[in-house]
Amino acid sequence: MKVTLDPERCVGAGHCVLSAATVFDQDETDGIVLLLDPEPAAHLADAVLEAADLCPARAILVTTPGGRPA
């Protein structure tokens, strides 16, 4: 699994951090998402997919190793 971000779309809601705190963080100054781990371990897949699903701005893209959307 590979995670990419579009920080310009982020609205700083923080759902990603609540879902997968070892993969995402927020900038302390503006609350915009930060990617801590672009290739998280398999055991984090459900949490990362939940983060992407809950993101109100659709700023998180999760793809499979083959490059298809997860």
N, CA, C and O atoms as a GROMACS GRO file, in nm:
protein
  280
    1MET      N    1   0.084  -0.117   0.000
    1MET     CA    2   0.000   0.000   0.000
    1MET      C    3   0.088   0.123   0.000
    1MET      O    4   0.190   0.129   0.069
    2LYS      N    5   0.048   0.220  -0.080
    2LYS     CA    6   0.121   0.347  -0.084
    2LYS      C    7   0.022   0.460  -0.060
    2LYS      O    8  -0.089   0.460  -0.113
    3VAL      N    9   0.064   0.556   0.021
    3VAL     CA   10  -0.022   0.670   0.056
    3VAL      C   11   0.040   0.797  -0.001
    3VAL      O   12   0.159   0.822   0.015
    4THR      N   13  -0.044   0.875  -0.066
    4THR     CA   14  -0.001   1.007  -0.113
    4THR      C   15  -0.105   1.110  -0.066
    4THR      O   16  -0.220   1.076  -0.038
    5LEU      N   17  -0.061   1.232  -0.058
    5LEU     CA   18  -0.146   1.341  -0.010
    5LEU      C   19  -0.154   1.453  -0.111
    5LEU      O   20  -0.065   1.472  -0.194
    6ASP      N   21  -0.264   1.526  -0.103
    6ASP     CA   22  -0.276   1.653  -0.173
    6ASP      C   23  -0.300   1.757  -0.064
    6ASP      O   24  -0.414   1.790  -0.034
    7PRO      N   25  -0.193   1.809  -0.004
    7PRO     CA   26  -0.208   1.900   0.109
    7PRO      C   27  -0.287   2.026   0.076
    7PRO      O   28  -0.343   2.089   0.166
    8GLU      N   29  -0.292   2.064  -0.050
    8GLU     CA   30  -0.368   2.184  -0.087
    8GLU      C   31  -0.518   2.161  -0.072
    8GLU      O   32  -0.594   2.257  -0.060
    9ARG      N   33  -0.561   2.035  -0.072
    9ARG     CA   34  -0.703   2.006  -0.054
    9ARG      C   35  -0.740   1.993   0.094
    9ARG      O   36  -0.856   2.009   0.130
   10CYS      N   37  -0.641   1.965   0.180
   10CYS     CA   38  -0.665   1.940   0.321
   10CYS      C   39  -0.733   2.060   0.388
   10CYS      O   40  -0.696   2.175   0.366
   11VAL      N   41  -0.835   2.029   0.470
   11VAL     CA   42  -0.905   2.134   0.544
   11VAL      C   43  -0.873   2.126   0.694
   11VAL      O   44  -0.930   2.200   0.774
   12GLY      N   45  -0.782   2.037   0.731
   12GLY     CA   46  -0.737   2.028   0.870
   12GLY      C   47  -0.839   1.967   0.966
   12GLY      O   48  -0.837   1.998   1.085
   13ALA      N   49  -0.926   1.882   0.916
   13ALA     CA   50  -1.028   1.822   1.002
   13ALA      C   51  -0.968   1.727   1.105
   13ALA      O   52  -1.022   1.714   1.215
   14GLY      N   53  -0.858   1.662   1.072
   14GLY     CA   54  -0.788   1.576   1.167
   14GLY      C   55  -0.839   1.434   1.178
   14GLY      O   56  -0.790   1.358   1.262
   15HIS      N   57  -0.934   1.394   1.096
   15HIS     CA   58  -0.984   1.256   1.102
   15HIS      C   59  -0.872   1.157   1.071
   15HIS      O   60  -0.870   1.047   1.127
   16CYS      N   61  -0.781   1.195   0.984
   16CYS     CA   62  -0.671   1.105   0.947
   16CYS      C   63  -0.583   1.073   1.068
   16CYS      O   64  -0.542   0.959   1.087
   17VAL      N   65  -0.554   1.173   1.147
   17VAL     CA   66  -0.469   1.153   1.264
   17VAL      C   67  -0.541   1.066   1.367
   17VAL      O   68  -0.480   0.980   1.431
   18LEU      N   69  -0.670   1.086   1.382
   18LEU     CA   70  -0.746   1.005   1.477
   18LEU      C   71  -0.755   0.859   1.432
   18LEU      O   72  -0.760   0.768   1.514
   19SER      N   73  -0.756   0.838   1.302
   19SER     CA   74  -0.767   0.701   1.249
   19SER      C   75  -0.633   0.629   1.244
   19SER      O   76  -0.626   0.510   1.274
   20ALA      N   77  -0.527   0.700   1.206
   20ALA     CA   78  -0.397   0.635   1.187
   20ALA      C   79  -0.286   0.732   1.230
   20ALA      O   80  -0.220   0.794   1.146
   21ALA      N   81  -0.267   0.743   1.358
   21ALA     CA   82  -0.173   0.840   1.414
   21ALA      C   83  -0.026   0.811   1.383
   21ALA      O   84   0.058   0.900   1.392
   22THR      N   85   0.006   0.687   1.346
   22THR     CA   86   0.145   0.658   1.311
   22THR      C   87   0.174   0.686   1.164
   22THR      O   88   0.289   0.682   1.120
   23VAL      N   89   0.070   0.715   1.088
   23VAL     CA   90   0.087   0.742   0.946
   23VAL      C   91   0.068   0.891   0.915
   23VAL      O   92   0.134   0.946   0.826
   24PHE      N   93  -0.022   0.956   0.989
   24PHE     CA   94  -0.054   1.096   0.964
   24PHE      C   95  -0.032   1.181   1.087
   24PHE      O   96  -0.044   1.134   1.201
   25ASP      N   97   0.000   1.308   1.062
   25ASP     CA   98   0.007   1.407   1.169
   25ASP      C   99  -0.045   1.537   1.109
   25ASP      O  100  -0.075   1.544   0.990
   26GLN      N  101  -0.056   1.638   1.193
   26GLN     CA  102  -0.099   1.769   1.145
   26GLN      C  103   0.006   1.871   1.178
   26GLN      O  104   0.067   1.867   1.285
   27ASP      N  105   0.028   1.964   1.085
   27ASP     CA  106   0.120   2.075   1.108
   27ASP      C  107   0.067   2.158   1.225
   27ASP      O  108  -0.051   2.193   1.230
   28GLU      N  109   0.155   2.190   1.318
   28GLU     CA  110   0.112   2.263   1.437
   28GLU      C  111   0.068   2.405   1.406
   28GLU      O  112  -0.008   2.464   1.484
   29THR      N  113   0.114   2.462   1.295
   29THR     CA  114   0.078   2.601   1.267
   29THR      C  115  -0.054   2.616   1.192
   29THR      O  116  -0.130   2.708   1.220
   30ASP      N  117  -0.080   2.527   1.097
   30ASP     CA  118  -0.201   2.545   1.017
   30ASP      C  119  -0.294   2.423   1.016
   30ASP      O  120  -0.402   2.428   0.957
   31GLY      N  121  -0.253   2.314   1.081
   31GLY     CA  122  -0.339   2.197   1.090
   31GLY      C  123  -0.343   2.111   0.965
   31GLY      O  124  -0.419   2.014   0.960
   32ILE      N  125  -0.265   2.145   0.866
   32ILE     CA  126  -0.263   2.069   0.741
   32ILE      C  127  -0.194   1.934   0.764
   32ILE      O  128  -0.097   1.924   0.838
   33VAL      N  129  -0.247   1.833   0.698
   33VAL     CA  130  -0.198   1.697   0.715
   33VAL      C  131  -0.050   1.684   0.675
   33VAL      O  132  -0.003   1.745   0.580
   34LEU      N  133   0.020   1.602   0.753
   34LEU     CA  134   0.158   1.564   0.724
   34LEU      C  135   0.161   1.413   0.711
   34LEU      O  136   0.096   1.342   0.788
   35LEU      N  137   0.235   1.364   0.616
   35LEU     CA  138   0.247   1.220   0.596
   35LEU      C  139   0.374   1.171   0.664
   35LEU      O  140   0.485   1.209   0.626
   36LEU      N  141   0.357   1.086   0.764
   36LEU     CA  142   0.470   1.033   0.840
   36LEU      C  143   0.525   0.905   0.778
   36LEU      O  144   0.645   0.877   0.787
   37ASP      N  145   0.436   0.827   0.715
   37ASP     CA  146   0.477   0.697   0.662
   37ASP      C  147   0.404   0.671   0.530
   37ASP      O  148   0.289   0.627   0.531
   38PRO      N  149   0.470   0.697   0.417
   38PRO     CA  150   0.403   0.680   0.287
   38PRO      C  151   0.380   0.535   0.246
   38PRO      O  152   0.303   0.508   0.154
   39GLU      N  153   0.446   0.441   0.314
   39GLU     CA  154   0.425   0.299   0.284
   39GLU      C  155   0.404   0.224   0.416
   39GLU      O  156   0.491   0.150   0.462
   40PRO      N  157   0.287   0.244   0.475
   40PRO     CA  158   0.262   0.183   0.607
   40PRO      C  159   0.255   0.030   0.600
   40PRO      O  160   0.225  -0.028   0.496
   41ALA      N  161   0.282  -0.031   0.713
   41ALA     CA  162   0.278  -0.178   0.725
   41ALA      C  163   0.136  -0.228   0.701
   41ALA      O  164   0.038  -0.156   0.718
   42ALA      N  165   0.128  -0.353   0.660
   42ALA     CA  166  -0.001  -0.414   0.625
   42ALA      C  167  -0.101  -0.410   0.740
   42ALA      O  168  -0.221  -0.396   0.718
   43HIS      N  169  -0.054  -0.423   0.862
   43HIS     CA  170  -0.148  -0.423   0.975
   43HIS      C  171  -0.215  -0.288   0.995
   43HIS      O  172  -0.311  -0.278   1.072
   44LEU      N  173  -0.168  -0.184   0.928
   44LEU     CA  174  -0.229  -0.050   0.938
   44LEU      C  175  -0.326  -0.021   0.824
   44LEU      O  176  -0.384   0.087   0.817
   45ALA      N  177  -0.344  -0.118   0.735
   45ALA     CA  178  -0.426  -0.094   0.615
   45ALA      C  179  -0.568  -0.047   0.648
   45ALA      O  180  -0.616   0.050   0.589
   46ASP      N  181  -0.634  -0.113   0.739
   46ASP     CA  182  -0.772  -0.074   0.772
   46ASP      C  183  -0.777   0.069   0.826
   46ASP      O  184  -0.866   0.146   0.790
   47ALA      N  185  -0.683   0.104   0.910
   47ALA     CA  186  -0.681   0.239   0.968
   47ALA      C  187  -0.654   0.344   0.861
   47ALA      O  188  -0.715   0.451   0.862
   48VAL      N  189  -0.564   0.315   0.769
   48VAL     CA  190  -0.531   0.410   0.662
   48VAL      C  191  -0.650   0.425   0.566
   48VAL      O  192  -0.681   0.536   0.523
   49LEU      N  193  -0.714   0.316   0.533
   49LEU     CA  194  -0.831   0.323   0.446
   49LEU      C  195  -0.944   0.400   0.513
   49LEU      O  196  -1.017   0.475   0.448
   50GLU      N  197  -0.959   0.381   0.642
   50GLU     CA  198  -1.060   0.457   0.717
   50GLU      C  199  -1.027   0.607   0.712
   50GLU      O  200  -1.116   0.690   0.692
   51ALA      N  201  -0.900   0.640   0.731
   51ALA     CA  202  -0.858   0.780   0.726
   51ALA      C  203  -0.891   0.842   0.590
   51ALA      O  204  -0.943   0.953   0.583
   52ALA      N  205  -0.861   0.770   0.484
   52ALA     CA  206  -0.890   0.821   0.350
   52ALA      C  207  -1.040   0.836   0.328
   52ALA      O  208  -1.086   0.932   0.267
   53ASP      N  209  -1.116   0.739   0.380
   53ASP     CA  210  -1.262   0.744   0.363
   53ASP      C  211  -1.323   0.858   0.442
   53ASP      O  212  -1.419   0.920   0.395
   54LEU      N  213  -1.271   0.888   0.560
   54LEU     CA  214  -1.327   0.993   0.644
   54LEU      C  215  -1.281   1.133   0.606
   54LEU      O  216  -1.341   1.232   0.649
   55CYS      N  217  -1.177   1.144   0.526
   55CYS     CA  218  -1.125   1.276   0.489
   55CYS      C  219  -1.232   1.353   0.411
   55CYS      O  220  -1.269   1.312   0.301
   56PRO      N  221  -1.280   1.465   0.466
   56PRO     CA  222  -1.386   1.540   0.398
   56PRO      C  223  -1.339   1.609   0.270
   56PRO      O  224  -1.421   1.645   0.185
   57ALA      N  225  -1.209   1.628   0.256
   57ALA     CA  226  -1.156   1.696   0.137
   57ALA      C  227  -1.100   1.599   0.034
   57ALA      O  228  -1.054   1.640  -0.073
   58ARG      N  229  -1.103   1.469   0.066
   58ARG     CA  230  -1.046   1.367  -0.023
   58ARG      C  231  -0.900   1.401  -0.058
   58ARG      O  232  -0.858   1.393  -0.173
   59ALA      N  233  -0.825   1.438   0.045
   59ALA     CA  234  -0.685   1.476   0.027
   59ALA      C  235  -0.590   1.358   0.037
   59ALA      O  236  -0.470   1.372   0.014
   60ILE      N  237  -0.644   1.239   0.071
   60ILE     CA  238  -0.560   1.120   0.090
   60ILE      C  239  -0.591   1.021  -0.021
   60ILE      O  240  -0.707   0.986  -0.045
   61LEU      N  241  -0.486   0.975  -0.089
   61LEU     CA  242  -0.501   0.873  -0.192
   61LEU      C  243  -0.423   0.750  -0.149
   61LEU      O  244  -0.304   0.758  -0.118
   62VAL      N  245  -0.490   0.636  -0.148
   62VAL     CA  246  -0.427   0.509  -0.112
   62VAL      C  247  -0.429   0.421  -0.235
   62VAL      O  248  -0.533   0.401  -0.296
   63THR      N  249  -0.312   0.368  -0.270
   63THR     CA  250  -0.302   0.280  -0.386
   63THR      C  251  -0.240   0.146  -0.346
   63THR      O  252  -0.168   0.135  -0.247
   64THR      N  253  -0.270   0.046  -0.427
   64THR     CA  254  -0.213  -0.086  -0.406
   64THR      C  255  -0.070  -0.086  -0.460
   64THR      O  256  -0.029   0.009  -0.527
   65PRO      N  257   0.008  -0.193  -0.432
   65PRO     CA  258   0.143  -0.199  -0.487
   65PRO      C  259   0.146  -0.190  -0.640
   65PRO      O  260   0.246  -0.146  -0.697
   66GLY      N  261   0.039  -0.231  -0.707
   66GLY     CA  262   0.030  -0.220  -0.852
   66GLY      C  263  -0.011  -0.083  -0.901
   66GLY      O  264  -0.018  -0.060  -1.022
   67GLY      N  265  -0.038   0.009  -0.809
   67GLY     CA  266  -0.073   0.146  -0.845
   67GLY      C  267  -0.221   0.172  -0.861
   67GLY      O  268  -0.262   0.283  -0.896
   68ARG      N  269  -0.304   0.069  -0.835
   68ARG     CA  270  -0.449   0.091  -0.846
   68ARG      C  271  -0.503   0.149  -0.715
   68ARG      O  272  -0.449   0.120  -0.608
   69PRO      N  273  -0.608   0.229  -0.723
   69PRO     CA  274  -0.668   0.282  -0.601
   69PRO      C  275  -0.713   0.169  -0.509
   69PRO      O  276  -0.773   0.072  -0.554
   70ALA      N  277  -0.684   0.182  -0.381
   70ALA     CA  278  -0.724   0.080  -0.284
   70ALA      C  279  -0.868   0.098  -0.243
   70ALA      O  280  -0.920   0.022  -0.161
   0.00000   0.00000   0.00000
